[in-house]
Amino acid sequence: MVDSETRWAMVRRSRQKPPAEAVEVLIRNLEESDLPAIKDIYNYFIRNTAITFDDVPLKLSYWQEKYEMAKKFELPFLVLTRGSQVIGFAYVSPWRQKSGYLKVVENSIYLSAPATGKGHGSQLLMALLDSCKASGIKEIIAVIADRGAHASIALHEKYGFIQQGHLANVAVRFGKPIGSHMLSLKMSNH
């Protein structure tokens, strides 16, 4: 047990220490070395939530293909980092394979559990929208689960996405039916 005098001495010493440097949060383009962290963040959501329609953890090769496709079509694929740690990611992929949809994409955005509730989702989505605009994207489609993804819907609506429809019970997650909301953003409005 620590006596009162020793305890106060410890408090005084702790007050004299300079505050720990805050680790800067940055958003940058994905690098291939980020792919294992991306995989781990996404697989957490597969295992623990109903907000993704994947039900088996994805392998690194899946993310390698996404990375190659983003490079091929010059589409944004961003990561959110704290120091050297990837704590979130956002990207767009072609909405459909037909040429008429050339400048229409679907977005995805995920944060690691400890990164949520700190405004990082807003930072990441805003950076993605800016990158899409610079890339000449005309419209972004968001497909969001109708169970457990209220924060994602609110985030997209905050940045101008408009509800376009709801597909009820189009999938099953953890033995329960789940649907999806479809939202879109025309980039001329952004």
C-alpha positions as CSV (number, residue, x, y, z in Angstrom):
1,M,0.0,0.0,0.0
2,V,1.3,3.5,-0.9
3,D,1.2,6.1,1.8
4,S,-0.3,9.6,1.2
5,E,3.1,11.3,0.8
6,T,4.3,8.9,-1.8
7,R,1.0,9.0,-3.6
8,W,1.2,12.9,-3.9
9,A,4.8,12.7,-5.0
10,M,3.7,10.3,-7.8
11,V,0.9,12.7,-8.8
12,R,3.3,15.7,-8.9
13,R,5.7,13.7,-11.1
14,S,3.0,12.7,-13.5
15,R,1.8,16.3,-13.8
16,Q,5.4,17.4,-14.7
17,K,5.7,15.0,-17.6
18,P,4.9,16.5,-20.9
19,P,1.7,15.2,-22.4
20,A,2.1,12.3,-24.8
21,E,2.3,13.4,-28.4
22,A,-1.0,12.9,-30.2
23,V,-0.5,10.6,-33.1
24,E,-1.7,12.2,-36.3
25,V,-4.5,10.7,-38.3
26,L,-4.0,10.9,-42.0
27,I,-5.8,9.9,-45.2
28,R,-3.8,8.7,-48.1
29,N,-4.0,6.5,-51.1
30,L,-3.8,2.8,-50.5
31,E,-0.5,1.1,-50.8
32,E,-0.2,-2.6,-51.4
33,S,1.4,-3.1,-48.0
34,D,-1.9,-1.9,-46.4
35,L,-3.9,-4.9,-47.8
36,P,-3.5,-7.2,-44.7
37,A,-4.8,-4.5,-42.4
38,I,-7.8,-3.9,-44.8
39,K,-8.5,-7.6,-44.8
40,D,-8.5,-7.7,-41.0
41,I,-10.8,-4.7,-40.6
42,Y,-13.3,-6.0,-43.1
43,N,-13.2,-9.6,-41.8
44,Y,-14.1,-8.3,-38.3
45,F,-17.4,-7.0,-39.8
46,I,-18.0,-10.3,-41.5
47,R,-17.6,-12.2,-38.3
48,N,-19.3,-9.9,-35.9
49,T,-22.0,-7.8,-37.7
50,A,-24.8,-8.0,-40.2
51,I,-23.7,-4.9,-42.1
52,T,-21.9,-6.8,-44.8
53,F,-23.4,-9.4,-47.0
54,D,-20.2,-11.5,-47.0
55,D,-20.5,-14.4,-44.6
56,V,-17.1,-16.0,-44.9
57,P,-13.9,-14.1,-44.1
58,L,-12.1,-12.9,-47.3
59,K,-8.6,-13.8,-48.2
60,L,-5.8,-11.4,-49.0
61,S,-6.1,-12.4,-52.7
62,Y,-9.6,-10.8,-52.8
63,W,-8.2,-7.5,-51.6
64,Q,-5.3,-7.8,-54.0
65,E,-7.8,-8.0,-56.9
66,K,-9.7,-5.0,-55.6
67,Y,-6.5,-3.0,-55.4
68,E,-5.5,-4.0,-59.0
69,M,-9.0,-3.1,-60.3
70,A,-8.8,0.3,-58.6
71,K,-5.4,0.9,-60.2
72,K,-6.6,-0.3,-63.6
73,F,-9.7,2.0,-63.7
74,E,-7.9,4.8,-61.8
75,L,-10.5,4.7,-59.0
76,P,-10.0,6.1,-55.5
77,F,-9.0,3.6,-52.7
78,L,-8.0,5.4,-49.6
79,V,-6.8,4.4,-46.1
80,L,-7.1,6.2,-42.8
81,T,-4.0,5.8,-40.7
82,R,-3.0,6.7,-37.1
83,G,0.8,6.7,-37.1
84,S,1.7,3.6,-39.1
85,Q,-1.6,1.7,-38.3
86,V,-4.4,1.5,-40.8
87,I,-7.6,2.2,-38.9
88,G,-10.1,2.6,-41.8
89,F,-10.5,2.5,-45.6
90,A,-12.8,3.7,-48.3
91,Y,-13.0,2.9,-52.0
92,V,-15.2,2.8,-55.0
93,S,-15.7,0.1,-57.6
94,P,-17.6,0.0,-60.9
95,W,-21.4,-0.1,-60.3
96,R,-22.0,-2.4,-63.3
97,Q,-19.9,-3.8,-66.1
98,K,-21.9,-2.2,-69.0
99,S,-20.2,0.8,-70.7
100,G,-23.2,3.1,-70.0
101,Y,-22.3,2.9,-66.3
102,L,-18.7,4.0,-66.9
103,K,-18.7,6.9,-64.5
104,V,-21.1,5.4,-61.9
105,V,-19.5,3.6,-58.9
106,E,-20.4,2.0,-55.6
107,N,-18.7,3.1,-52.5
108,S,-17.5,1.2,-49.4
109,I,-16.3,2.6,-46.2
110,Y,-15.1,0.8,-43.0
111,L,-13.4,1.8,-39.8
112,S,-11.8,-0.4,-37.2
113,A,-13.9,-0.7,-34.1
114,P,-11.6,1.6,-32.0
115,A,-11.8,4.3,-34.7
116,T,-15.5,4.7,-34.6
117,G,-17.3,7.6,-33.0
118,K,-14.5,10.1,-33.5
119,G,-15.5,11.8,-36.7
120,H,-13.1,9.6,-38.8
121,G,-16.0,8.3,-40.9
122,S,-16.8,11.9,-42.0
123,Q,-13.2,12.6,-42.8
124,L,-12.8,9.5,-44.8
125,L,-16.0,9.9,-46.8
126,M,-15.3,13.5,-47.5
127,A,-11.9,12.6,-48.8
128,L,-13.4,9.8,-50.9
129,L,-16.0,12.2,-52.4
130,D,-13.3,14.7,-53.3
131,S,-11.2,12.0,-54.9
132,C,-14.2,10.8,-56.9
133,K,-15.0,14.3,-58.1
134,A,-11.3,14.7,-59.2
135,S,-11.6,11.4,-61.0
136,G,-14.6,12.5,-63.0
137,I,-17.1,10.2,-61.3
138,K,-20.7,11.3,-62.1
139,E,-22.7,9.3,-59.5
140,I,-21.9,7.2,-56.4
141,I,-24.2,4.4,-55.2
142,A,-24.2,3.3,-51.5
143,V,-25.8,-0.1,-50.7
144,I,-26.2,-0.2,-46.9
145,A,-27.6,-3.1,-44.8
146,D,-31.0,-2.4,-43.3
147,R,-30.0,-3.9,-39.9
148,G,-27.2,-2.4,-37.7
149,A,-26.0,0.3,-40.1
150,H,-27.9,3.3,-39.0
151,A,-24.6,5.3,-38.5
152,S,-23.6,4.6,-42.1
153,I,-26.9,5.7,-43.4
154,A,-26.8,8.9,-41.4
155,L,-23.2,9.6,-42.5
156,H,-24.1,9.2,-46.2
157,E,-27.2,11.4,-45.8
158,K,-25.1,14.0,-44.1
159,Y,-23.0,14.3,-47.3
160,G,-26.0,14.6,-49.6
161,F,-26.8,10.9,-50.5
162,I,-30.5,10.5,-51.2
163,Q,-32.5,7.4,-50.4
164,Q,-33.4,5.6,-53.7
165,G,-35.0,2.5,-52.4
166,H,-35.1,-0.4,-50.0
167,L,-34.8,-4.1,-50.9
168,A,-36.3,-6.1,-48.1
169,N,-35.0,-9.5,-47.1
170,V,-32.7,-10.0,-50.1
171,A,-30.1,-11.9,-48.0
172,V,-29.6,-13.9,-44.8
173,R,-27.0,-13.1,-42.1
174,F,-26.7,-15.1,-39.0
175,G,-29.9,-17.0,-39.8
176,K,-32.0,-13.9,-40.1
177,P,-33.3,-12.1,-43.3
178,I,-31.6,-8.8,-44.1
179,G,-32.2,-6.2,-46.7
180,S,-30.4,-3.2,-48.1
181,H,-31.0,0.5,-48.5
182,M,-29.9,2.1,-51.7
183,L,-28.7,5.7,-51.7
184,S,-27.0,7.8,-54.4
185,L,-25.2,11.0,-54.8
186,K,-24.9,12.9,-58.1
187,M,-21.4,14.4,-58.0
188,S,-22.6,17.6,-59.7
189,N,-24.5,18.3,-56.4
190,H,-21.3,17.8,-54.3
